[in-house]
């Protein structure tokens, strides 16, 4: 067989291979393999041509050859990756093909194509998995950490997203709840008590709302830290409103209306505004419907009358009288101490020696257990302790705390002396329910139910309101 015949036959065989493999790839639907295989076969054609050329290197007509393949070569155009293959090129001459500097065998080309396809398949698999992975991530967000929000007002928890459904519970301002989906005007929540229901979404916030409370002690020191040993920053009075934060031991962190941040004793910080009582310091004082002398007169008060003080408006004070009338009177005649009592109690008889003996005797019972109804050194309640101490000195006082309002002689706070009996409420309701003995230095001794024994307390730190002071030592 001549050299020209050999070249022609080799070319025909390679062209048939290219067309056959490309057709199989197209039938299988994998156009990527079709393109890759066609390119492979084209490279193989060049390689085989070079081999044949080398075999016939002695013939000068093969040293510079223009390849003209009539109706024999199938070219794969740029549309092969989209599944379109160009037809057979007819009667088309192609420029001289430059011999590649590096030739690969068919086996090496096949390996490279297979490796490339494997990587491609890996990318496709990864792409197919991405929606699943995203779905798993979304699921983690849903089932992961719970979302908590805060209640900004007192709300009813309903069984469904409607005011017409059953009420399950009530949540208060500042309560933290776990939140779920919103349905119309309602949001589904779970309370700290594990109650699930719906509340109005407008009153559920991302951050906790400010919580305001009130001072129940007559005077309360603000400290720099949660200890009596820290610096004193200021003083609060009964009824002052403060923003409250965390409790640390016996103290609570607060912020005053003057933006002073510090710590006060938590037992004197209450949720509701305690009543503030003051006294009339005028022989006669009119109560008006409005803060003006031109408004209707509602009542007339006299010297020493006690009123509940609400607030001051200019020169006027809004008060509630003992008969329940709410109105305005001139603020300068509304004072903290009952002046009429001060005048009469200033010259009361008092026995210093007997008072000292009473206090010394009372201190012997420090630590005795608190026992409700108890009136012996085996166990005391408040009135039982007070009665037992004074009985030692032949002074008769009532057995029940509620009966102490009329015992002895009434004195005011400015004239209090050791041995005087202090009258308190128990639940910040201004109902007499507790008694103790004043020992001087702003301290008193009493049988404390909260402490569980006889203790010495500080008047400025005690949570009960002082309702009165009675003197029985003469």
C-alpha positions as CSV (number, residue, x, y, z in Angstrom):
1,X,0.0,0.0,0.0
2,X,1.4,3.5,-1.0
3,X,1.9,6.3,1.4
4,X,-1.0,8.3,0.0
5,X,-3.3,5.4,0.3
6,X,-2.1,4.8,3.9
7,X,-2.9,8.4,4.8
8,X,-6.3,8.3,3.2
9,X,-7.3,5.0,4.9
10,X,-6.1,6.2,8.4
11,X,-8.0,9.4,8.0
12,X,-11.2,7.6,7.0
13,X,-11.0,5.2,10.0
14,X,-10.5,8.1,12.5
15,X,-13.4,10.1,11.0
16,X,-15.7,7.1,11.3
17,X,-14.7,6.8,15.0
18,X,-15.4,10.4,15.7
19,X,-18.9,10.3,14.2
20,X,-19.8,7.0,15.9
21,X,-18.7,8.1,19.4
22,X,-20.4,11.5,19.1
23,X,-23.6,9.9,17.9
24,X,-23.6,7.5,20.9
25,X,-23.1,10.4,23.3
26,X,-25.9,12.4,21.8
27,X,-28.3,9.4,21.9
28,X,-27.5,9.0,25.7
29,X,-28.5,12.7,26.1
30,X,-25.1,13.7,27.5
31,X,-23.9,16.5,25.3
32,X,-21.0,17.3,27.5
33,X,-19.5,13.9,26.8
34,X,-20.3,14.3,23.1
35,X,-18.2,17.5,22.9
36,X,-15.4,16.1,25.0
37,X,-15.3,12.9,22.9
38,X,-15.3,14.9,19.7
39,X,-12.4,17.0,20.9
40,X,-10.6,13.8,21.9
41,X,-11.0,12.2,18.5
42,X,-9.9,15.4,16.8
43,X,-6.7,15.3,18.8
44,X,-6.4,11.6,18.1
45,X,-6.7,12.4,14.3
46,X,-3.8,14.9,14.6
47,X,-1.7,12.4,16.5
48,X,-2.4,9.6,14.0
49,X,-1.6,11.9,11.2
50,X,1.7,12.8,12.8
51,X,2.5,9.1,13.2
52,X,1.7,8.4,9.6
53,X,3.7,11.5,8.6
54,X,6.6,10.2,10.6
55,X,6.4,6.9,8.9
56,X,6.6,8.6,5.5
57,X,9.1,11.3,6.4
58,X,11.1,10.5,3.3
59,X,8.4,11.8,1.0
60,X,8.7,15.5,0.5
61,X,4.9,16.0,-0.2
62,X,4.1,15.3,3.4
63,X,6.4,17.9,4.9
64,X,3.9,20.6,4.2
65,X,0.4,19.3,3.8
66,X,-2.9,21.2,3.5
67,X,-5.6,18.9,4.8
68,X,-8.6,18.9,2.5
69,X,-11.2,16.5,3.8
70,X,-14.2,16.3,1.5
71,X,-17.4,15.2,3.3
72,X,-15.2,13.3,5.8
73,X,-14.7,15.5,8.9
74,X,-17.4,16.3,11.4
75,X,-16.6,19.5,13.4
76,X,-18.2,20.2,16.7
77,X,-19.0,23.9,17.0
78,X,-19.5,26.0,20.1
79,X,-23.1,24.9,20.3
80,X,-22.1,21.3,21.2
81,X,-22.5,21.9,24.9
82,X,-26.1,22.9,24.3
83,X,-26.8,19.8,22.3
84,X,-26.5,21.2,18.7
85,X,-23.9,19.7,16.4
86,X,-23.1,21.3,13.0
87,X,-23.4,19.3,9.9
88,X,-20.7,17.7,7.8
89,X,-18.5,20.3,6.2
90,X,-18.7,20.0,2.4
91,X,-15.9,20.8,0.1
92,X,-14.2,23.1,2.6
93,X,-10.5,23.6,2.8
94,X,-8.9,24.3,6.1
95,X,-5.7,26.1,6.8
96,X,-2.5,24.2,7.6
97,X,-2.7,22.6,11.0
98,X,0.2,23.4,13.3
99,X,1.7,20.4,14.9
100,X,1.1,20.3,18.7
101,X,4.3,20.5,20.7
102,X,3.0,17.9,23.2
103,X,1.0,14.9,22.0
104,X,-1.0,12.7,24.3
105,X,-1.9,9.1,23.6
106,X,-5.6,8.1,23.4
107,X,-5.3,6.4,26.7
108,X,-3.9,9.5,28.4
109,X,-6.6,11.7,26.8
110,X,-9.3,9.3,28.0
111,X,-8.0,9.4,31.5
112,X,-8.0,13.2,31.5
113,X,-11.5,13.4,30.1
114,X,-12.8,10.9,32.7
115,X,-11.1,12.8,35.5
116,X,-12.6,16.1,34.3
117,X,-16.0,14.6,34.0
118,X,-15.7,13.2,37.5
119,X,-14.9,16.6,38.9
120,X,-17.8,18.0,36.9
121,X,-20.2,15.4,38.3
122,X,-19.0,16.3,41.8
123,X,-19.8,19.9,41.2
124,X,-23.2,19.0,39.9
125,X,-23.9,16.7,42.8
126,X,-22.8,19.5,45.2
127,X,-25.1,21.9,43.4
128,X,-28.0,19.4,43.6
129,X,-27.3,19.1,47.4
130,X,-27.3,22.9,48.0
131,X,-31.1,23.3,48.3
132,X,-31.1,20.4,50.8
133,X,-28.3,21.9,52.9
134,X,-30.1,25.3,52.8
135,X,-33.2,23.6,53.9
136,X,-31.4,22.0,56.8
137,X,-30.0,25.3,57.8
138,X,-33.4,26.9,57.7
139,X,-34.7,24.0,59.8
140,X,-31.9,24.7,62.3
141,X,-33.0,28.3,62.6
142,X,-36.5,27.2,63.3
143,X,-35.8,24.4,65.7
144,X,-32.7,25.9,67.3
145,X,-32.5,28.6,69.9
146,X,-36.0,29.9,71.1
147,X,-36.9,33.5,70.4
148,X,-37.8,35.5,73.5
149,X,-39.7,38.8,73.6
150,X,-41.1,41.0,76.3
151,X,-44.6,42.2,77.3
152,X,-45.1,45.9,77.4
153,X,-48.4,46.0,79.3
154,X,-50.8,43.7,81.2
155,X,-52.3,41.4,78.6
156,X,-54.7,38.5,78.5
157,X,-53.5,35.2,77.0
158,X,-56.1,33.8,74.7
159,X,-56.6,30.2,73.4
160,X,-56.8,31.5,69.8
161,X,-56.0,34.7,67.9
162,X,-59.2,36.5,68.8
163,X,-60.7,38.3,71.8
164,X,-63.7,35.9,71.5
165,X,-61.6,32.9,72.5
166,X,-61.1,31.5,76.0
167,X,-58.8,33.4,78.4
168,X,-56.0,31.2,79.6
169,X,-53.9,33.5,81.7
170,X,-52.6,37.0,82.2
171,X,-49.1,38.3,81.5
172,X,-47.6,41.5,83.1
173,X,-45.4,44.3,81.9
174,X,-41.8,43.1,81.7
175,X,-42.6,39.4,81.5
176,X,-40.4,37.5,79.1
177,X,-42.2,35.0,76.8
178,X,-41.1,32.7,74.0
179,X,-42.6,34.0,70.7
180,X,-43.7,32.1,67.6
181,X,-45.7,33.1,64.5
182,X,-47.9,36.1,64.1
183,X,-51.6,35.7,63.1
184,X,-53.3,38.9,62.2
185,X,-53.2,41.2,65.3
186,X,-52.1,38.4,67.6
187,X,-48.8,36.5,68.2
188,X,-48.5,33.0,69.6
189,X,-46.4,32.9,72.8
190,X,-45.4,30.5,75.6
191,X,-45.2,31.9,79.1
192,X,-42.7,31.0,81.8
193,X,-45.4,28.8,83.2
194,X,-45.5,26.8,79.9
195,X,-48.9,28.2,79.0
196,X,-49.2,28.5,75.2
197,X,-51.7,31.0,73.7
198,X,-52.1,34.3,71.9
199,X,-51.6,37.9,72.9
200,X,-51.9,41.2,71.0
201,X,-48.7,41.6,68.9
202,X,-48.6,45.4,69.4
203,X,-47.7,44.9,73.1
204,X,-44.8,42.5,72.5
205,X,-41.4,44.0,72.2
206,X,-37.9,42.8,71.2
207,X,-36.4,44.4,74.3
208,X,-37.6,44.7,77.9
209,X,-39.6,47.8,78.7
210,X,-38.6,50.1,81.6
211,X,-40.0,48.9,84.9
212,X,-41.0,51.6,87.3
213,X,-41.5,51.1,91.0
214,X,-42.0,53.3,94.1
215,X,-40.3,54.0,97.4
216,X,-42.3,52.9,100.4
217,X,-39.9,54.1,103.2
218,X,-40.0,57.7,104.5
219,X,-36.4,58.2,103.6
220,X,-34.1,55.8,101.7
221,X,-30.4,56.2,101.0
222,X,-29.0,55.5,97.5
223,X,-25.7,53.7,97.6
224,X,-23.0,53.4,94.9
225,X,-23.0,49.6,95.3
226,X,-25.2,46.9,96.8
227,X,-23.8,47.5,100.4
228,X,-24.3,49.9,103.2
229,X,-20.5,50.3,103.2
230,X,-20.5,52.0,99.8
231,X,-20.7,55.7,99.0
232,X,-24.0,57.4,99.6
233,X,-25.2,59.1,96.4
234,X,-28.5,60.6,97.5
235,X,-31.8,60.1,99.4
236,X,-35.2,59.1,98.1
237,X,-38.5,59.9,99.8
238,X,-41.7,57.9,100.1
239,X,-43.7,57.8,96.9
240,X,-40.7,58.6,94.6
241,X,-40.9,56.7,91.4
242,X,-37.7,55.0,90.2
243,X,-36.7,52.7,87.3
244,X,-35.8,49.3,88.7
245,X,-33.3,46.8,87.4
246,X,-31.7,43.7,88.8
247,X,-31.8,42.6,92.4
248,X,-28.4,41.8,94.1
249,X,-28.8,40.3,97.5
250,X,-30.8,42.7,99.7
251,X,-30.4,45.5,97.3
252,X,-31.9,46.5,93.9
253,X,-30.4,48.7,91.3
254,X,-32.4,51.7,90.4
255,X,-32.4,54.9,88.4
256,X,-34.0,58.1,89.8
257,X,-35.9,60.8,87.8
258,X,-32.7,62.8,88.2
259,X,-30.7,60.1,86.4
260,X,-28.8,59.0,89.5
261,X,-28.1,55.2,89.2
262,X,-27.4,53.3,92.4
263,X,-28.6,50.7,94.8
264,X,-31.3,50.8,97.5
265,X,-32.7,48.2,99.9
266,X,-35.1,46.1,97.8
267,X,-37.7,45.6,100.5
268,X,-38.6,49.3,100.3
269,X,-39.2,49.3,96.5
270,X,-42.8,48.4,95.7
271,X,-44.9,47.9,92.6
272,X,-47.6,50.4,93.3
273,X,-47.6,54.0,94.6
274,X,-48.0,53.9,98.4
275,X,-50.4,56.4,99.9
276,X,-48.7,59.5,101.2
277,X,-50.4,61.2,104.1
278,X,-50.0,64.8,105.2
279,X,-51.6,67.2,107.6
280,X,-53.5,70.5,107.5
281,X,-51.6,73.3,109.1
282,X,-54.3,76.0,109.1
283,X,-57.3,76.7,111.2
284,X,-59.6,76.4,108.2
285,X,-58.7,75.4,104.7
286,X,-61.0,75.1,101.7
287,X,-61.0,72.2,99.3
288,X,-61.7,73.3,95.7
289,X,-62.8,71.4,92.6
290,X,-59.8,72.8,90.6
291,X,-56.4,74.4,91.3
292,X,-58.0,77.9,91.6
293,X,-59.9,79.9,94.2
294,X,-62.5,80.6,91.5
295,X,-63.6,76.9,91.3
296,X,-66.3,75.3,93.3
297,X,-65.7,74.7,97.0
298,X,-66.1,71.0,97.9
299,X,-65.2,70.9,101.6
300,X,-63.4,72.7,104.5
301,X,-60.6,71.2,106.5
302,X,-59.3,72.2,109.9
303,X,-56.0,72.1,111.8
304,X,-54.5,68.6,112.2
305,X,-56.8,66.9,109.6
306,X,-55.0,64.1,107.8
307,X,-55.3,63.9,104.0
308,X,-53.8,61.7,101.3
309,X,-51.4,63.7,99.2
310,X,-51.5,63.0,95.5
311,X,-49.4,65.6,93.8
312,X,-48.6,69.3,93.7
313,X,-49.8,71.6,90.8
314,X,-48.3,75.0,91.1
315,X,-49.5,76.6,94.4
316,X,-52.1,73.9,94.9
317,X,-52.0,70.3,96.3
318,X,-54.3,67.6,95.0
319,X,-55.6,65.7,98.1
320,X,-58.2,63.1,99.2
321,X,-59.9,63.8,102.5
322,X,-60.8,61.2,105.1
323,X,-64.4,61.3,103.8
324,X,-63.2,60.5,100.2
325,X,-63.5,63.9,98.7
326,X,-60.8,64.6,96.1
327,X,-59.9,68.2,95.4
328,X,-57.4,71.0,95.6
329,X,-56.2,73.1,98.6
330,X,-53.3,75.5,99.0
331,X,-50.1,73.5,99.1
332,X,-48.3,75.6,101.7
333,X,-50.8,74.5,104.3
334,X,-50.3,70.8,103.7
335,X,-47.4,69.6,105.8
336,X,-45.7,66.3,106.6
337,X,-46.0,66.5,110.4
338,X,-49.1,67.1,112.4
339,X,-48.4,70.5,114.0
340,X,-51.3,70.3,116.4
341,X,-50.0,67.0,117.9
342,X,-46.4,68.4,118.1
343,X,-47.6,71.4,120.1
344,X,-49.4,69.2,122.6
345,X,-46.8,66.4,122.9
346,X,-43.8,68.5,123.4
347,X,-44.4,68.9,127.1
348,X,-45.6,65.3,127.8
349,X,-44.3,63.7,131.0
350,X,-41.5,61.2,130.4
351,X,-39.4,58.9,132.7
352,X,-35.9,58.4,131.3
353,X,-34.8,55.8,133.9
354,X,-37.9,53.6,133.4
355,X,-37.5,53.8,129.6
356,X,-33.8,52.7,129.9
357,X,-34.9,49.8,132.1
358,X,-37.6,48.7,129.7
359,X,-35.1,48.7,126.7
360,X,-32.5,46.8,128.6
361,X,-35.0,44.2,129.6
362,X,-36.4,43.8,126.1
363,X,-32.9,43.2,124.7
364,X,-32.6,40.1,126.8
365,X,-35.1,38.3,124.4
366,X,-33.1,38.9,121.2
367,X,-33.2,35.8,119.2
368,X,-36.3,34.2,120.8
369,X,-38.3,32.5,118.0
370,X,-41.3,34.1,116.4
371,X,-44.4,32.1,117.2
372,X,-47.8,33.3,116.0
373,X,-49.9,33.9,119.1
374,X,-46.9,33.4,121.4
375,X,-46.5,35.5,124.5
376,X,-43.7,33.8,126.5
377,X,-39.9,33.6,126.2
378,X,-40.5,30.2,124.4
379,X,-41.9,32.2,121.5
380,X,-43.4,35.6,120.8
381,X,-45.4,37.4,118.2
382,X,-45.2,41.2,118.0
383,X,-47.9,42.2,120.4
384,X,-47.2,39.2,122.7
385,X,-43.6,40.4,123.0
386,X,-44.5,44.1,123.6
387,X,-47.1,43.1,126.3
388,X,-44.7,40.8,128.1
389,X,-41.9,43.4,128.3
390,X,-44.2,46.2,129.6
391,X,-45.9,43.9,132.1
392,X,-42.6,43.6,133.9
393,X,-43.0,47.3,134.8
394,X,-46.7,47.1,135.6
395,X,-47.7,48.8,132.4
396,X,-50.8,47.3,130.8
397,X,-50.9,47.2,127.0
398,X,-53.3,45.3,124.6
399,X,-52.7,41.7,123.5
400,X,-53.7,42.4,119.9
401,X,-51.8,44.8,117.6
402,X,-55.0,46.2,116.3
403,X,-55.9,47.6,119.7
404,X,-52.8,49.7,120.2
405,X,-54.2,52.8,118.3
406,X,-55.8,54.1,121.5
407,X,-53.2,53.1,124.1
408,X,-51.3,55.8,126.0
409,X,-50.7,59.2,124.6
410,X,-50.2,60.0,120.9
411,X,-46.9,61.7,120.0
412,X,-45.5,62.9,116.7
413,X,-42.3,61.7,115.0
414,X,-40.3,64.7,116.0
415,X,-40.9,64.0,119.7
416,X,-40.3,60.2,119.7
417,X,-38.3,58.9,122.7
418,X,-36.9,55.5,123.7
419,X,-39.6,53.3,125.1
420,X,-42.4,54.7,122.9
421,X,-44.5,52.1,121.0
422,X,-44.4,52.1,117.2
423,X,-47.5,51.2,115.2
424,X,-47.1,49.8,111.7
425,X,-49.1,48.3,108.9
426,X,-48.0,44.9,107.5
427,X,-49.0,44.9,103.8
428,X,-48.5,48.5,102.8
429,X,-52.3,49.0,103.2
430,X,-52.2,51.4,106.2
431,X,-54.1,49.0,108.4
432,X,-52.6,48.5,111.8
433,X,-51.1,45.1,112.1
434,X,-47.6,45.3,113.8
435,X,-46.0,46.9,116.9
436,X,-42.5,47.4,118.2
437,X,-40.6,49.3,120.9
438,X,-38.4,52.3,120.0
439,X,-34.9,52.0,121.5
440,X,-33.4,55.3,120.2
441,X,-30.9,55.9,117.3
442,X,-33.6,55.3,114.7
443,X,-33.9,51.7,115.8
444,X,-36.6,49.5,117.4
445,X,-36.9,46.0,118.8
446,X,-39.7,43.7,117.8
447,X,-40.7,40.1,117.2
448,X,-40.4,39.8,113.4
449,X,-42.3,37.2,111.4
450,X,-40.1,37.7,108.3
451,X,-36.9,37.2,110.4
452,X,-38.4,34.5,112.5
453,X,-37.2,35.9,115.8
454,X,-36.9,38.9,118.0
455,X,-34.6,41.4,116.3
456,X,-33.5,45.0,116.3
457,X,-34.6,46.9,113.1
458,X,-33.8,50.2,111.5
459,X,-36.8,52.5,110.9
460,X,-35.3,53.9,107.7
461,X,-35.1,50.3,106.3
462,X,-38.3,48.8,107.6
463,X,-40.9,48.2,105.0
464,X,-44.0,48.9,107.1
465,X,-45.5,52.3,107.2
466,X,-45.5,54.0,110.6
467,X,-49.1,54.7,111.4
468,X,-48.6,56.2,114.8
469,X,-46.5,56.5,118.0
470,X,-47.9,55.9,121.5
471,X,-46.2,56.8,124.8
472,X,-47.0,54.6,127.9
473,X,-44.0,55.4,130.1
474,X,-44.6,58.4,132.5
